[in-house]
Amino acid sequence: MSAIRIVDVVDAEAFGLVPPCADARFDHRTCDYWEDADRGSRAHREDRLRAPSQPPARPGPRPRVDRFGIDPDEAAADIAAAPANPFLPTAPPARVANPFAPGREADAFSDSPFAPPPRVKNPFAPAATPAPGPSFADLPRKLALLSRGLRVFGSYARVLLVDDVPAAYAQFGPLSAYPRAQRVRELYSQLPDAPLPAVITCVATTPAARGGGLALRLVADVCDDLARRGFAAVEAYPEAGLSPDATSAATPAFWARAGFAIAVDDERYPVVRREL
């Protein structure tokens, strides 16, 4: 009996489990097709798998000697190495406390009616400062895109593993995270404006794992999770007429098997929807 495990893509380790696309021209790990409505691409781009590197610092121009033949750098070093001036004060004079300065816990005039009121603890304030989110500058571009909503929405992608081998992948999230999905939706006035749905933008199975219903199982898991997050519906936007390996959003027939109904029956860009 094979062991099936579903992992949220929330860090570099899980991101490394994302399986390659069946068609080597495309790549889940570098795709920004749905996140960028104008320039997004599903293509494999090797450079997108690396974190953006800082440009090397350019050495500044070497200072020229002045008209006396003195190098400013050498002069500055000589000044720094010079002995201390015995006639200069060794420390700045001590500051005298200002009893009228605001923000003091207690001072000589603490009983004054003009003293600031004591701070009252806010029972609704968080007990501790939340941990900082991921530094996007240190992440590959796709992982940074998947990590944008971690602290508010949660994960944007999941990988299904069979005996710890990646077999299926799905990407999803709120409609606001995917401008291209919003653009597709704007084509059809018959789609409900409220409540706005969650979307599944990508679902795929590796060639070796096909035929076992794994993508359907992963979609069912994603739909259950979206329902727990408070969404009332989920939509997907397949491209009709393409091979399954050339589209990120599968085919209308696949979504019908996953319990979705045709919301817009368009020849090129149909919309499928499932109430949660």
Secondary structure, 3 states (H helix, E strand, C coil): CCCEEEEECCCHHHHCCCCCCCCCCECCCCCCCCCCCCCCCCECCHHHHCCCCCCCCCCCCCCCCCCCCCCHHHHHHHHHHCCCCCCCCCCCCCCCCCCCCCCCCCCCCCCCCCCCCCCCCCCCCCCCCCCCCCCHHHCCHHHHHHCCCCCCCCCCEEEEEECCEEEEEEEEEEHHHCHHHHHHHHCCCCCCCCCCCEEEEEEEECHHHCCCCHHHHHHHHHHHHHHHCCCCEEEECCCCCCCHHHCCCCCHHHHHHCCCEEEECCCCCCEEEEEC
